[in-house]
Amino acid sequence: MRIFLIVIQFVVCITLIVSVLLQPGKSAGLSGSIAGGAEQLFGKQRSKGYEALFAKITTASAILFMLLSVALVMVK
């Protein structure tokens, strides 16, 4: 059981790393952090395309990673 959880956690970990690395950056440098704060909140909504897909994959794999980590501690 423990080996199975470790293998699944390894797969989830690789998925999490890849999905985070493939996401585009959201900052526009120093000018974006000073003047573009409202645009991030009310501006471009990324609800379609690969950006939304990577965001969902990242969220799901992060939740799975946390749950598997707790499960591995309990099995030990």
N, C-alpha and C positions, 0 to 999 in steps of 0.2 A: 504494500500500500504506500509506504514512504517513498519507494523508488518511483512509483507511478506519479506521485505528486511532484517529485523533483523534476521529472521529465516534462510534465505539463507546465511547471513553473518556468523551466528553461525556455520552452517554446513561447510562452506568454512574454517572457522577458525579451527575447529576440524581436517579437512582434512589436512590443512597446518601443524598443530602441529604434527600429526601422521606421515606425509611424511618426515618431517625434522628429527624426532626422529628415524625413521627406516633406515635412510641413514647411511652407514658406515663412519667412520672418515677418513679424507684425510691427516692428519698429521702423521708423523712418529717420533714425539718427537723433541728434539733439534737437533739431527743429521740430521733429515730429512729437517729441515728448513735451515740448513747451506749448506749441500751438495746435497740435492735432489731437488733444485729449478728447474733445467733444466728438470728433469724427469717429474715434474708436467706439464710443458709446452709441451714437446715433447715426453714424455714417454707413459705410459699406457693410452690408450684412452678407455673410458668406454662407448662404443656406443651400447652395447648389454646387455641384462639381466635386472635384477631388479634394478640395480643402475641407469641405464638410465631411466627406468620407473619412479622411485622415483624422479629423477631430473626434468623430464617433469611435473609430478604431482605437485611438489613444485613450479615450475615456474608458472604454470597455476593458481594454487590456490592463489599464492601471488599477481598475477595481478588481479584476481577476487576480492580478499580482498581489494585491493586499490581502485578499481572501485566502489565496493559496499560502501566503506567508504565515498567516494566523493558523491555518490548518496544519502546516508543517510543524509549527511550535506545539500544537496540541497533540499531534501524533507522536512526537518525540517523547 
